[in-house]
């Protein structure tokens, strides 16, 4: 079957994507960084929305420290896998919904305290529209945590050539936009947010060790995570 969208890609690869959290060093690093940040901004009375929840790994983790969590994803297979895992774990305070993330403000009637969005924005045709809609679903002083590919990294600069020559990585076919830290900062400020924290991750062999020693992670790490607070 010819895949025509990121949703179809992740539907076909849902189980493999989920397994990588146990088998892939980069995914284990992602999990460690994300769970530490989730813990920092969680609370027993808080409501959380995981936008583009994938296989529900972060959604189900967030359920342990918050009152209510909703995981939203466009892939029916991902949502099926999430629900299977939720039932197996006996988690009661999580709901999974299949929906396009552009419809977030119409789906979420009551604003939430915390929004998670891990490696999703790069697949959107119009990410700026998503940023404009996002504040409607978040309470004043609510927290947005998102991660995205780091456009400044050496790997990301080589990715288009690799895809052109070898067709790898396969997901690159569906990537629509990449951001530098400064571009993401500007987008957050224009959307009414105050940026609280930025972290780089997704290391490259040898290069990350070198660039970490000289404080230039923006050129070696493949992803960044940003934490922002809604101002009004």
Z-matrix of the N, CA and C atoms (Angstrom, degrees):
N
C 1 1.469
C 2 1.528 1 110.12
N 3 1.318 2 116.38 1 131.32
C 4 1.458 3 120.65 2 177.41
C 5 1.523 4 109.40 3 -78.46
N 6 1.315 5 115.99 4 122.91
C 7 1.460 6 121.28 5 -178.27
C 8 1.526 7 109.39 6 -85.95
N 9 1.323 8 116.43 7 132.70
C 10 1.467 9 120.33 8 -174.42
C 11 1.521 10 113.44 9 -117.64
N 12 1.322 11 118.44 10 -2.65
C 13 1.469 12 119.88 11 -178.45
C 14 1.522 13 109.70 12 -152.40
N 15 1.332 14 115.63 13 162.36
C 16 1.459 15 120.71 14 176.47
C 17 1.519 16 110.97 15 -62.41
N 18 1.332 17 117.02 16 -34.82
C 19 1.468 18 120.33 17 179.14
C 20 1.531 19 110.03 18 -62.26
N 21 1.332 20 117.39 19 -44.73
C 22 1.456 21 120.64 20 178.49
C 23 1.531 22 110.93 21 -64.89
N 24 1.322 23 115.90 22 -38.70
C 25 1.468 24 120.34 23 178.71
C 26 1.520 25 110.80 24 -60.29
N 27 1.328 26 116.68 25 -49.06
C 28 1.463 27 119.71 26 -177.58
C 29 1.522 28 112.00 27 -73.13
N 30 1.317 29 117.89 28 -27.41
C 31 1.468 30 119.81 29 174.46
C 32 1.518 31 110.30 30 -64.31
N 33 1.326 32 116.16 31 -43.08
C 34 1.469 33 120.20 32 -179.06
C 35 1.521 34 111.82 33 -69.01
N 36 1.326 35 117.15 34 -29.91
C 37 1.460 36 121.56 35 -174.38
C 38 1.533 37 113.10 36 -111.33
N 39 1.328 38 117.32 37 21.83
C 40 1.466 39 121.55 38 -173.61
C 41 1.526 40 112.62 39 -58.11
N 42 1.322 41 117.47 40 -50.04
C 43 1.464 42 120.23 41 -176.58
C 44 1.521 43 111.73 42 -66.59
N 45 1.333 44 116.57 43 -40.88
C 46 1.462 45 120.32 44 178.69
C 47 1.527 46 111.12 45 -64.49
N 48 1.337 47 116.21 46 -41.01
C 49 1.466 48 120.93 47 177.34
C 50 1.527 49 110.14 48 -59.40
N 51 1.316 50 117.15 49 -44.03
C 52 1.461 51 121.32 50 -179.29
C 53 1.526 52 111.43 51 -65.11
N 54 1.325 53 117.65 52 -40.57
C 55 1.467 54 121.30 53 -178.92
C 56 1.520 55 112.06 54 -65.04
N 57 1.309 56 117.61 55 -26.42
C 58 1.463 57 120.45 56 -175.96
C 59 1.532 58 112.26 57 -66.36
N 60 1.321 59 117.63 58 -21.50
C 61 1.469 60 119.39 59 176.39
C 62 1.527 61 111.41 60 -65.19
N 63 1.324 62 117.06 61 -19.44
C 64 1.464 63 120.88 62 177.24
C 65 1.519 64 112.98 63 -103.11
N 66 1.335 65 116.92 64 -27.32
C 67 1.462 66 119.87 65 -171.13
C 68 1.520 67 115.03 66 -106.47
N 69 1.341 68 117.63 67 -15.75
C 70 1.462 69 121.56 68 -172.77
C 71 1.533 70 110.35 69 -110.38
N 72 1.332 71 116.74 70 126.94
C 73 1.456 72 120.40 71 -177.90
C 74 1.529 73 112.27 72 -60.90
N 75 1.332 74 117.03 73 -39.09
C 76 1.465 75 120.20 74 179.22
C 77 1.525 76 111.49 75 -63.89
N 78 1.320 77 116.66 76 -39.13
C 79 1.460 78 119.99 77 178.73
C 80 1.521 79 110.98 78 -70.11
N 81 1.315 80 117.71 79 -35.17
C 82 1.465 81 119.75 80 176.57
C 83 1.529 82 110.78 81 -65.65
N 84 1.335 83 116.03 82 -37.92
C 85 1.462 84 119.18 83 175.76
C 86 1.521 85 110.59 84 -64.64
N 87 1.324 86 116.27 85 -43.64
C 88 1.471 87 121.29 86 177.61
C 89 1.521 88 110.39 87 -57.12
N 90 1.332 89 116.58 88 -46.34
C 91 1.460 90 121.37 89 -179.23
C 92 1.528 91 110.92 90 -61.50
N 93 1.324 92 116.99 91 -43.43
C 94 1.470 93 120.92 92 -178.69
C 95 1.524 94 111.38 93 -63.00
N 96 1.320 95 117.10 94 -43.97
C 97 1.470 96 120.87 95 -179.72
C 98 1.521 97 110.69 96 -67.52
N 99 1.319 98 116.29 97 -46.26
C 100 1.456 99 119.66 98 -177.62
C 101 1.534 100 112.10 99 -65.23
N 102 1.316 101 117.50 100 -43.94
C 103 1.471 102 118.89 101 -177.06
C 104 1.531 103 111.29 102 -67.25
N 105 1.310 104 117.15 103 -34.96
C 106 1.466 105 119.43 104 176.54
C 107 1.528 106 111.04 105 -63.31
N 108 1.324 107 117.06 106 -42.06
C 109 1.464 108 121.24 107 179.27
C 110 1.529 109 110.91 108 -69.35
N 111 1.331 110 116.87 109 -41.21
C 112 1.473 111 120.13 110 177.74
C 113 1.520 112 110.30 111 -58.85
N 114 1.323 113 117.43 112 -44.87
C 115 1.464 114 121.33 113 178.51
C 116 1.533 115 111.19 114 -57.62
N 117 1.306 116 116.31 115 -40.43
C 118 1.466 117 121.10 116 -176.31
C 119 1.521 118 111.95 117 -62.97
N 120 1.329 119 117.29 118 -35.11
C 121 1.465 120 120.13 119 -173.69
C 122 1.524 121 113.83 120 -110.23
N 123 1.318 122 117.41 121 10.08
C 124 1.460 123 121.43 122 178.74
C 125 1.524 124 110.62 123 -87.44
N 126 1.335 125 115.08 124 166.39
C 127 1.454 126 121.22 125 176.36
C 128 1.515 127 109.72 126 -167.09
N 129 1.345 128 118.04 127 150.99
C 130 1.464 129 121.52 128 -173.45
C 131 1.523 130 114.86 129 -61.59
N 132 1.331 131 118.05 130 -19.89
C 133 1.459 132 119.66 131 179.87
C 134 1.510 133 114.35 132 -104.35
N 135 1.315 134 117.86 133 7.94
C 136 1.466 135 120.84 134 -170.82
C 137 1.523 136 113.30 135 -91.96
N 138 1.350 137 113.53 136 150.04
C 139 1.462 138 121.79 137 173.67
C 140 1.524 139 108.52 138 -106.10
N 141 1.340 140 115.39 139 137.34
C 142 1.462 141 121.54 140 -173.42
C 143 1.526 142 109.86 141 -126.42
N 144 1.325 143 115.84 142 142.74
C 145 1.458 144 122.30 143 173.41
C 146 1.521 145 108.28 144 -122.21
N 147 1.335 146 116.70 145 124.29
C 148 1.462 147 122.21 146 176.15
C 149 1.521 148 107.71 147 -104.09
N 150 1.336 149 116.46 148 106.03
C 151 1.463 150 122.88 149 -174.54
C 152 1.527 151 109.42 150 -89.67
N 153 1.342 152 116.43 151 120.74
C 154 1.454 153 119.84 152 -173.55
C 155 1.511 154 109.79 153 70.88
N 156 1.321 155 116.38 154 56.90
C 157 1.473 156 122.13 155 -167.94
C 158 1.515 157 113.73 156 -73.84
N 159 1.336 158 117.98 157 -11.90
C 160 1.458 159 119.52 158 180.00
C 161 1.513 160 111.92 159 59.71
N 162 1.318 161 117.59 160 -129.96
C 163 1.467 162 121.12 161 -177.38
C 164 1.526 163 112.84 162 -85.55
N 165 1.333 164 117.29 163 8.92
C 166 1.461 165 120.89 164 171.66
C 167 1.510 166 115.79 165 82.11
N 168 1.322 167 118.35 166 12.07
C 169 1.457 168 121.02 167 -177.20
C 170 1.527 169 110.83 168 -60.82
N 171 1.323 170 117.53 169 -49.35
C 172 1.462 171 120.87 170 -179.11
C 173 1.527 172 111.33 171 -75.70
N 174 1.315 173 116.72 172 -32.52
C 175 1.471 174 120.72 173 178.50
C 176 1.521 175 110.68 174 -60.57
N 177 1.321 176 115.73 175 -49.28
C 178 1.465 177 120.32 176 -178.44
C 179 1.528 178 111.37 177 -68.92
N 180 1.319 179 116.89 178 -31.78
C 181 1.462 180 118.93 179 175.51
C 182 1.526 181 110.11 180 -65.34
N 183 1.331 182 116.70 181 -44.08
C 184 1.468 183 121.05 182 -178.67
C 185 1.523 184 112.12 183 -62.96
N 186 1.332 185 117.32 184 -24.80
C 187 1.468 186 120.97 185 -179.14
C 188 1.514 187 112.32 186 -62.15
N 189 1.324 188 118.09 187 -25.91
C 190 1.466 189 120.99 188 -176.25
C 191 1.526 190 112.56 189 -73.29
N 192 1.326 191 117.68 190 -24.91
C 193 1.464 192 119.09 191 -175.39
C 194 1.503 193 115.01 192 -116.57
N 195 1.346 194 117.29 193 8.15
C 196 1.456 195 121.07 194 -176.64
C 197 1.532 196 110.85 195 -136.73
N 198 1.330 197 114.97 196 163.48
C 199 1.471 198 118.65 197 -175.31
C 200 1.523 199 112.39 198 -74.10
N 201 1.334 200 116.52 199 -44.62
C 202 1.458 201 120.22 200 -174.61
C 203 1.524 202 109.61 201 -146.75
N 204 1.345 203 116.98 202 136.96
C 205 1.460 204 121.77 203 -178.88
C 206 1.522 205 109.24 204 -132.68
N 207 1.337 206 115.85 205 134.71
C 208 1.464 207 122.03 206 173.99
C 209 1.521 208 107.79 207 -117.75
N 210 1.337 209 116.40 208 127.15
C 211 1.457 210 121.90 209 174.84
C 212 1.511 211 109.47 210 -105.79
N 213 1.320 212 116.17 211 127.61
C 214 1.465 213 121.22 212 -175.98
C 215 1.524 214 109.09 213 -120.87
N 216 1.344 215 116.79 214 131.67
C 217 1.457 216 120.23 215 177.56
C 218 1.527 217 109.70 216 -151.00
N 219 1.331 218 116.04 217 149.04
C 220 1.468 219 120.67 218 -179.29
C 221 1.511 220 113.59 219 -80.05
N 222 1.336 221 117.66 220 -14.82
C 223 1.459 222 121.96 221 -176.43
C 224 1.526 223 111.30 222 -91.18
N 225 1.328 224 115.81 223 120.09
C 226 1.468 225 120.26 224 178.36
C 227 1.521 226 110.82 225 -62.78
N 228 1.329 227 117.86 226 -36.60
C 229 1.462 228 120.95 227 -179.33
C 230 1.523 229 111.20 228 -68.65
N 231 1.326 230 116.92 229 -38.32
C 232 1.459 231 119.71 230 176.13
C 233 1.530 232 110.57 231 -63.70
N 234 1.311 233 117.38 232 -43.99
C 235 1.464 234 121.01 233 -179.70
C 236 1.529 235 110.15 234 -64.76
N 237 1.323 236 116.88 235 -38.82
C 238 1.473 237 120.04 236 176.72
C 239 1.530 238 110.33 237 -61.45
N 240 1.318 239 116.37 238 -44.35
C 241 1.463 240 120.95 239 179.04
C 242 1.527 241 110.85 240 -64.06
N 243 1.331 242 116.57 241 -41.31
C 244 1.473 243 120.83 242 177.35
C 245 1.525 244 111.67 243 -58.95
N 246 1.309 245 115.21 244 -46.55
C 247 1.463 246 119.47 245 -177.73
C 248 1.529 247 110.75 246 -66.20
N 249 1.305 248 116.44 247 -37.26
C 250 1.468 249 120.75 248 176.52
C 251 1.527 250 110.63 249 -60.77
N 252 1.318 251 116.22 250 -43.95
C 253 1.467 252 120.83 251 179.79
C 254 1.530 253 111.19 252 -69.29
N 255 1.319 254 116.71 253 -37.15
C 256 1.475 255 120.27 254 179.54
C 257 1.525 256 110.08 255 -62.94
N 258 1.326 257 116.41 256 -46.01
C 259 1.462 258 120.35 257 -179.46
C 260 1.527 259 111.10 258 -64.57
N 261 1.330 260 116.61 259 -40.23
C 262 1.463 261 120.53 260 -179.92
C 263 1.526 262 111.52 261 -64.59
N 264 1.340 263 115.55 262 -33.68
C 265 1.466 264 119.83 263 -179.14
C 266 1.529 265 112.30 264 -87.22
N 267 1.324 266 117.63 265 -10.92
C 268 1.458 267 121.48 266 -179.53
C 269 1.524 268 113.42 267 68.70
N 270 1.325 269 117.21 268 31.51
C 271 1.471 270 121.44 269 -178.93
C 272 1.528 271 109.14 270 -85.23
N 273 1.328 272 116.14 271 128.09
C 274 1.461 273 120.95 272 -173.55
C 275 1.534 274 113.87 273 -103.45
N 276 1.309 275 118.30 274 -20.79
C 277 1.469 276 120.40 275 -171.73
C 278 1.529 277 113.15 276 -100.54
N 279 1.329 278 116.74 277 25.78
C 280 1.462 279 122.58 278 179.04
C 281 1.525 280 109.84 279 -125.66
N 282 1.329 281 115.74 280 139.54
C 283 1.457 282 121.98 281 174.53
C 284 1.529 283 107.99 282 -128.13
N 285 1.328 284 116.77 283 135.88
C 286 1.455 285 121.41 284 177.19
C 287 1.530 286 109.65 285 -110.74
N 288 1.335 287 115.67 286 136.02
C 289 1.464 288 121.58 287 -175.53
C 290 1.523 289 108.96 288 -131.22
N 291 1.346 290 116.04 289 132.48
C 292 1.456 291 119.55 290 173.36
C 293 1.527 292 108.58 291 -88.85
N 294 1.323 293 116.94 292 119.91
C 295 1.464 294 121.10 293 -179.93
C 296 1.521 295 109.30 294 -169.01
N 297 1.317 296 116.03 295 153.02
C 298 1.464 297 121.13 296 173.88
C 299 1.528 298 108.50 297 -70.88
N 300 1.320 299 117.16 298 138.49
C 301 1.457 300 118.90 299 -174.09
C 302 1.526 301 112.53 300 -72.03
N 303 1.333 302 117.25 301 -16.10
C 304 1.466 303 118.89 302 175.68
C 305 1.527 304 112.37 303 -65.92
N 306 1.339 305 116.48 304 -15.99
C 307 1.466 306 120.70 305 -178.67
C 308 1.527 307 111.97 306 -96.32
N 309 1.299 308 117.27 307 13.88
C 310 1.460 309 122.05 308 -172.65
C 311 1.526 310 113.30 309 -54.55
N 312 1.339 311 117.71 310 -43.08
C 313 1.464 312 119.55 311 -174.59
C 314 1.521 313 112.25 312 -70.83
N 315 1.330 314 118.27 313 -22.43
C 316 1.464 315 120.56 314 177.23
C 317 1.521 316 111.30 315 -86.28
N 318 1.332 317 116.96 316 -23.87
C 319 1.463 318 120.49 317 -179.63
C 320 1.521 319 112.48 318 -83.34
N 321 1.323 320 116.23 319 -37.45
C 322 1.464 321 121.24 320 -175.38
C 323 1.521 322 108.98 321 -97.80
N 324 1.317 323 116.38 322 99.18
C 325 1.467 324 121.44 323 -176.25
C 326 1.524 325 111.94 324 -77.31
N 327 1.328 326 116.43 325 -37.42
C 328 1.463 327 121.09 326 -179.91
C 329 1.526 328 109.18 327 -104.87
N 330 1.325 329 118.10 328 119.83
C 331 1.472 330 120.85 329 -178.82
C 332 1.522 331 112.28 330 -55.54
N 333 1.317 332 115.52 331 147.52
C 334 1.457 333 122.05 332 -177.39
C 335 1.530 334 110.24 333 -103.85
N 336 1.322 335 115.40 334 170.40
C 337 1.466 336 121.31 335 -179.69
C 338 1.523 337 112.96 336 -88.59
N 339 1.338 338 115.97 337 -27.33
C 340 1.455 339 120.41 338 -172.50
C 341 1.521 340 109.47 339 -146.34
N 342 1.341 341 116.05 340 130.57
C 343 1.460 342 122.04 341 175.71
C 344 1.522 343 109.27 342 -117.75
N 345 1.330 344 115.92 343 130.93
C 346 1.455 345 123.20 344 175.46
C 347 1.523 346 109.11 345 -109.24
N 348 1.320 347 117.18 346 142.00
C 349 1.463 348 120.18 347 -179.92
C 350 1.530 349 107.86 348 -153.37
N 351 1.320 350 116.44 349 95.04
C 352 1.462 351 121.88 350 -173.46
C 353 1.523 352 111.30 351 -101.31
N 354 1.333 353 115.75 352 113.07
C 355 1.470 354 122.84 353 173.27
C 356 1.529 355 112.30 354 50.61
N 357 1.322 356 115.38 355 57.90
C 358 1.461 357 122.15 356 -179.33
C 359 1.528 358 111.81 357 -123.33
N 360 1.321 359 116.35 358 -40.22
C 361 1.463 360 120.82 359 -169.06
C 362 1.517 361 113.29 360 -60.97
N 363 1.330 362 117.54 361 -26.64
C 364 1.462 363 120.26 362 -178.44
C 365 1.524 364 113.22 363 -66.58
N 366 1.341 365 117.14 364 -17.56
C 367 1.465 366 120.49 365 -178.65
C 368 1.535 367 113.33 366 -94.02
N 369 1.318 368 117.44 367 -4.84
C 370 1.457 369 120.47 368 -176.45
C 371 1.521 370 111.44 369 -81.36
N 372 1.329 371 115.80 370 138.30
C 373 1.463 372 120.37 371 176.54
C 374 1.525 373 111.09 372 -67.79
N 375 1.336 374 115.86 373 -36.34
C 376 1.468 375 119.87 374 -177.78
C 377 1.535 376 109.49 375 -132.75
N 378 1.309 377 118.48 376 74.60
C 379 1.469 378 121.12 377 -177.51
C 380 1.523 379 113.30 378 -62.97
N 381 1.331 380 117.29 379 -27.57
C 382 1.469 381 119.69 380 179.77
C 383 1.525 382 110.78 381 -63.42
N 384 1.324 383 116.63 382 -37.65
C 385 1.467 384 120.48 383 177.97
C 386 1.523 385 110.61 384 -65.10
N 387 1.321 386 116.53 385 -37.48
C 388 1.457 387 120.62 386 177.63
C 389 1.527 388 110.60 387 -63.07
N 390 1.320 389 116.84 388 -43.01
C 391 1.458 390 120.72 389 178.45
C 392 1.526 391 111.65 390 -63.04
N 393 1.314 392 116.77 391 -34.06
C 394 1.465 393 119.21 392 178.29
C 395 1.527 394 111.38 393 -70.88
N 396 1.332 395 116.82 394 -34.84
C 397 1.456 396 121.39 395 -178.96
C 398 1.525 397 112.68 396 -78.25
N 399 1.311 398 115.37 397 -31.64
C 400 1.458 399 121.26 398 -172.73
C 401 1.521 400 115.09 399 -52.76
N 402 1.344 401 119.96 400 -46.22
C 403 1.465 402 119.58 401 -176.53
C 404 1.532 403 114.41 402 -58.13
N 405 1.324 404 117.29 403 -24.05
C 406 1.467 405 119.69 404 -179.96
C 407 1.526 406 111.85 405 -65.48
N 408 1.308 407 117.08 406 -25.23
C 409 1.459 408 121.39 407 -176.43
C 410 1.520 409 113.10 408 -96.05
N 411 1.341 410 116.76 409 3.27
C 412 1.459 411 121.14 410 -175.24
C 413 1.523 412 109.96 411 -123.01
N 414 1.322 413 116.23 412 136.45
C 415 1.461 414 121.06 413 178.17
C 416 1.526 415 110.81 414 -66.92
N 417 1.317 416 116.09 415 160.32
C 418 1.466 417 120.37 416 170.85
C 419 1.528 418 108.66 417 -59.36
N 420 1.293 419 116.38 418 135.31
C 421 1.472 420 124.08 419 -175.13
C 422 1.528 421 112.38 420 69.81
N 423 1.342 422 116.62 421 6.81
C 424 1.462 423 119.72 422 175.00
C 425 1.519 424 110.75 423 -68.17
N 426 1.327 425 115.90 424 161.55
C 427 1.461 426 122.23 425 -173.84
C 428 1.530 427 111.05 426 -112.94
N 429 1.319 428 115.01 427 132.04
C 430 1.463 429 122.54 428 171.60
C 431 1.524 430 108.20 429 -109.13
N 432 1.335 431 116.54 430 128.50
C 433 1.462 432 122.28 431 174.56
C 434 1.524 433 107.27 432 -121.79
N 435 1.326 434 116.76 433 120.84
C 436 1.453 435 118.71 434 178.77
C 437 1.524 436 110.47 435 -139.62
N 438 1.334 437 115.02 436 153.97
C 439 1.459 438 120.36 437 173.96
C 440 1.518 439 108.56 438 -126.25
N 441 1.340 440 115.00 439 153.75
C 442 1.458 441 120.74 440 -176.77
C 443 1.523 442 109.17 441 -155.55
N 444 1.336 443 117.67 442 159.16
C 445 1.460 444 119.96 443 175.42
C 446 1.523 445 111.28 444 -60.30
N 447 1.309 446 115.48 445 141.50
C 448 1.458 447 122.15 446 -179.26
C 449 1.534 448 109.95 447 -91.19
N 450 1.312 449 116.43 448 106.26
C 451 1.464 450 121.52 449 -174.91
C 452 1.522 451 112.79 450 -64.19
N 453 1.334 452 117.47 451 -21.42
C 454 1.458 453 120.69 452 -177.04
C 455 1.528 454 113.67 453 -81.95
N 456 1.331 455 117.58 454 -12.48
C 457 1.458 456 119.67 455 -175.12
C 458 1.533 457 111.57 456 -72.39
N 459 1.309 458 115.86 457 153.12
C 460 1.459 459 121.46 458 179.05
C 461 1.521 460 110.58 459 -61.94
N 462 1.331 461 116.23 460 -41.05
C 463 1.463 462 120.26 461 -179.66
C 464 1.523 463 111.45 462 -59.89
N 465 1.316 464 117.07 463 -45.28
C 466 1.469 465 120.39 464 -178.22
C 467 1.525 466 111.45 465 -65.78
N 468 1.325 467 117.09 466 -30.47
C 469 1.463 468 119.83 467 178.74
C 470 1.531 469 111.29 468 -72.73
N 471 1.340 470 116.33 469 -27.81
C 472 1.456 471 120.50 470 178.83
C 473 1.530 472 113.11 471 -88.33
N 474 1.318 473 116.22 472 -17.06
C 475 1.468 474 120.99 473 -175.24
C 476 1.531 475 113.36 474 -56.64
N 477 1.341 476 120.24 475 -45.96
C 478 1.469 477 119.62 476 -179.87
C 479 1.531 478 112.91 477 -59.81
N 480 1.337 479 116.95 478 -39.17
C 481 1.463 480 120.39 479 179.19
C 482 1.523 481 110.74 480 -67.15
N 483 1.330 482 116.76 481 -42.61
C 484 1.457 483 120.78 482 178.11
C 485 1.523 484 111.17 483 -60.05
N 486 1.327 485 115.95 484 -41.61
C 487 1.465 486 119.07 485 -179.89
C 488 1.533 487 110.88 486 -68.14
N 489 1.312 488 115.88 487 -39.69
C 490 1.471 489 120.13 488 -179.80
C 491 1.521 490 111.47 489 -64.31
N 492 1.331 491 117.12 490 -40.95
C 493 1.465 492 121.25 491 -176.09
C 494 1.525 493 113.38 492 -82.78
N 495 1.336 494 116.60 493 -39.23
C 496 1.464 495 120.04 494 -170.40
C 497 1.533 496 114.04 495 -121.70
N 498 1.337 497 117.34 496 -6.74
C 499 1.467 498 119.49 497 -176.93
C 500 1.508 499 112.81 498 72.00
N 501 1.342 500 117.04 499 19.80
C 502 1.466 501 123.11 500 -179.68
C 503 1.517 502 110.14 501 -129.10
N 504 1.318 503 117.52 502 144.67
C 505 1.469 504 128.36 503 -4.93
C 506 1.524 505 111.34 504 -71.41
N 507 1.314 506 117.08 505 145.47
C 508 1.461 507 121.81 506 -173.52
C 509 1.522 508 112.68 507 -63.07
N 510 1.340 509 117.16 508 -32.87
C 511 1.461 510 119.65 509 -178.63
C 512 1.525 511 112.60 510 -64.98
N 513 1.334 512 116.86 511 -19.45
C 514 1.472 513 119.57 512 -174.74
C 515 1.533 514 111.77 513 -61.83
N 516 1.312 515 116.76 514 -23.97
C 517 1.465 516 120.84 515 177.36
C 518 1.523 517 111.64 516 -55.72
N 519 1.318 518 117.17 517 -28.41
C 520 1.464 519 121.33 518 -173.33
C 521 1.524 520 113.40 519 -104.39
N 522 1.327 521 117.10 520 -0.08
C 523 1.467 522 120.85 521 179.18
C 524 1.528 523 109.24 522 -75.20
N 525 1.318 524 116.10 523 130.20
C 526 1.463 525 121.28 524 -177.09
C 527 1.529 526 113.56 525 -111.30
N 528 1.329 527 117.77 526 -26.74
C 529 1.469 528 118.85 527 -177.06
C 530 1.519 529 110.64 528 -156.21
N 531 1.329 530 115.17 529 144.03
C 532 1.457 531 122.46 530 175.22
C 533 1.525 532 107.96 531 -126.11
N 534 1.345 533 116.06 532 154.96
C 535 1.455 534 120.64 533 -176.05
C 536 1.522 535 110.72 534 -131.49
N 537 1.305 536 114.91 535 147.44
C 538 1.451 537 120.17 536 165.01
C 539 1.526 538 107.73 537 -88.42
N 540 1.321 539 116.00 538 168.75
C 541 1.465 540 119.90 539 177.23
C 542 1.522 541 111.05 540 -58.52
N 543 1.327 542 117.27 541 -43.71
C 544 1.455 543 120.51 542 -177.70
C 545 1.522 544 111.84 543 -65.43
N 546 1.322 545 117.16 544 -38.56
C 547 1.466 546 120.43 545 177.98
C 548 1.523 547 111.14 546 -65.01
N 549 1.338 548 116.72 547 -41.20
C 550 1.465 549 120.29 548 178.04
C 551 1.522 550 111.20 549 -67.20
N 552 1.327 551 116.41 550 -39.15
C 553 1.466 552 120.14 551 176.35
C 554 1.516 553 111.17 552 -59.06
N 555 1.325 554 116.33 553 -47.19
C 556 1.462 555 120.68 554 -179.50
C 557 1.524 556 111.15 555 -61.74
N 558 1.321 557 116.84 556 -42.58
C 559 1.458 558 120.74 557 179.42
C 560 1.524 559 111.28 558 -62.51
N 561 1.324 560 116.94 559 -38.83
C 562 1.455 561 120.85 560 178.37
C 563 1.532 562 111.29 561 -65.83
N 564 1.300 563 116.90 562 -45.83
C 565 1.474 564 120.82 563 179.74
C 566 1.525 565 110.25 564 -62.09
N 567 1.315 566 117.31 565 -43.40
C 568 1.468 567 120.91 566 179.91
C 569 1.525 568 111.90 567 -66.48
N 570 1.326 569 117.49 568 -22.42
C 571 1.463 570 121.93 569 179.89
C 572 1.524 571 112.50 570 -93.38
N 573 1.331 572 117.96 571 4.18
C 574 1.462 573 121.43 572 176.35
C 575 1.504 574 115.17 573 89.04
N 576 1.342 575 117.29 574 29.81
C 577 1.458 576 121.64 575 -179.54
C 578 1.526 577 111.18 576 -116.97
N 579 1.331 578 114.84 577 153.68
C 580 1.454 579 122.37 578 170.02
C 581 1.527 580 107.83 579 -109.14
N 582 1.309 581 116.90 580 124.64
C 583 1.458 582 120.99 581 -178.24
C 584 1.523 583 109.83 582 -80.16
N 585 1.338 584 116.38 583 126.56
C 586 1.466 585 122.64 584 -176.58
C 587 1.521 586 113.59 585 -102.02
N 588 1.333 587 116.96 586 -29.27
C 589 1.467 588 119.00 587 -173.78
C 590 1.519 589 109.11 588 -159.53
N 591 1.334 590 115.83 589 146.53
C 592 1.464 591 123.06 590 174.22
C 593 1.520 592 107.85 591 -137.34
N 594 1.323 593 116.49 592 131.52
C 595 1.458 594 121.25 593 177.33
C 596 1.523 595 109.60 594 -133.06
N 597 1.318 596 116.01 595 141.87
C 598 1.457 597 121.43 596 175.10
C 599 1.525 598 109.37 597 -101.35
N 600 1.336 599 116.39 598 146.41
C 601 1.463 600 121.05 599 174.58
C 602 1.525 601 109.16 600 -156.35
N 603 1.319 602 116.71 601 179.06
C 604 1.460 603 121.07 602 -175.55
C 605 1.516 604 109.78 603 85.78
N 606 1.307 605 116.71 604 63.57
C 607 1.463 606 121.30 605 -170.89
C 608 1.521 607 112.59 606 -73.70
N 609 1.341 608 114.61 607 155.61
C 610 1.461 609 123.54 608 174.07
C 611 1.530 610 108.89 609 -107.38
N 612 1.327 611 118.33 610 139.25
C 613 1.465 612 120.42 611 179.87
C 614 1.536 613 111.81 612 -54.11
N 615 1.289 614 116.61 613 135.52
C 616 1.474 615 125.37 614 177.38
C 617 1.523 616 111.96 615 68.35
N 618 1.334 617 117.63 616 -54.22
C 619 1.462 618 120.66 617 -176.57
C 620 1.524 619 111.78 618 -59.71
N 621 1.320 620 117.17 619 -41.93
C 622 1.465 621 119.44 620 -179.45
C 623 1.517 622 110.82 621 -63.27
N 624 1.330 623 117.24 622 -40.17
C 625 1.462 624 120.93 623 178.78
C 626 1.525 625 110.31 624 -60.31
N 627 1.333 626 116.06 625 -42.24
C 628 1.465 627 120.55 626 -179.73
C 629 1.517 628 111.13 627 -67.68
N 630 1.318 629 117.02 628 -50.85
C 631 1.467 630 120.80 629 -175.30
C 632 1.530 631 112.08 630 -69.75
N 633 1.316 632 117.02 631 -28.67
C 634 1.464 633 119.25 632 176.22
C 635 1.527 634 110.89 633 -67.03
N 636 1.306 635 116.58 634 -35.25
C 637 1.462 636 120.35 635 -179.84
C 638 1.527 637 112.23 636 -68.73
N 639 1.318 638 117.27 637 -26.62
C 640 1.474 639 120.16 638 -179.10
C 641 1.532 640 111.88 639 -105.81
N 642 1.345 641 116.67 640 8.07
C 643 1.468 642 120.11 641 175.38
C 644 1.509 643 114.23 642 69.11
N 645 1.336 644 118.00 643 36.89
C 646 1.470 645 121.26 644 -178.54
C 647 1.530 646 110.27 645 -127.93
N 648 1.332 647 115.30 646 52.02
C 649 1.463 648 120.75 647 -175.90
C 650 1.521 649 113.38 648 -62.47
N 651 1.333 650 117.36 649 -23.32
C 652 1.453 651 119.72 650 -177.53
C 653 1.530 652 112.40 651 -62.44
N 654 1.345 653 117.28 652 -17.60
C 655 1.461 654 120.06 653 -178.92
C 656 1.530 655 113.24 654 -98.32
N 657 1.323 656 117.56 655 -10.63
C 658 1.465 657 119.63 656 -177.93
C 659 1.520 658 113.64 657 -114.92
N 660 1.329 659 118.09 658 -35.40
C 661 1.469 660 120.08 659 -174.66
C 662 1.529 661 110.38 660 -82.75
N 663 1.325 662 116.26 661 140.30
C 664 1.461 663 121.14 662 -171.42
C 665 1.523 664 114.65 663 -84.42
N 666 1.333 665 116.86 664 -16.51
C 667 1.460 666 120.72 665 -178.01
C 668 1.522 667 110.03 666 -137.78
N 669 1.323 668 115.26 667 159.60
C 670 1.457 669 119.74 668 169.49
C 671 1.521 670 109.60 669 -133.62
N 672 1.305 671 114.71 670 152.00
C 673 1.462 672 122.17 671 176.79
C 674 1.523 673 107.78 672 -117.08
N 675 1.322 674 115.69 673 136.50
C 676 1.461 675 121.06 674 -178.30
C 677 1.532 676 110.06 675 -127.04
N 678 1.325 677 116.56 676 136.59
C 679 1.457 678 123.34 677 176.33
C 680 1.518 679 107.95 678 -113.66
N 681 1.333 680 117.07 679 127.81
C 682 1.460 681 120.60 680 -176.96
C 683 1.520 682 110.31 681 -137.94
N 684 1.337 683 115.20 682 146.56
C 685 1.468 684 121.96 683 -179.80
C 686 1.526 685 109.83 684 -109.78
N 687 1.335 686 116.75 685 133.81
C 688 1.456 687 121.52 686 178.16
C 689 1.527 688 108.89 687 -74.13
N 690 1.328 689 117.29 688 128.89
C 691 1.450 690 121.33 689 -172.70
C 692 1.529 691 113.74 690 -85.99
N 693 1.307 692 118.39 691 -28.24
C 694 1.469 693 118.56 692 -177.70
C 695 1.520 694 111.24 693 -150.47
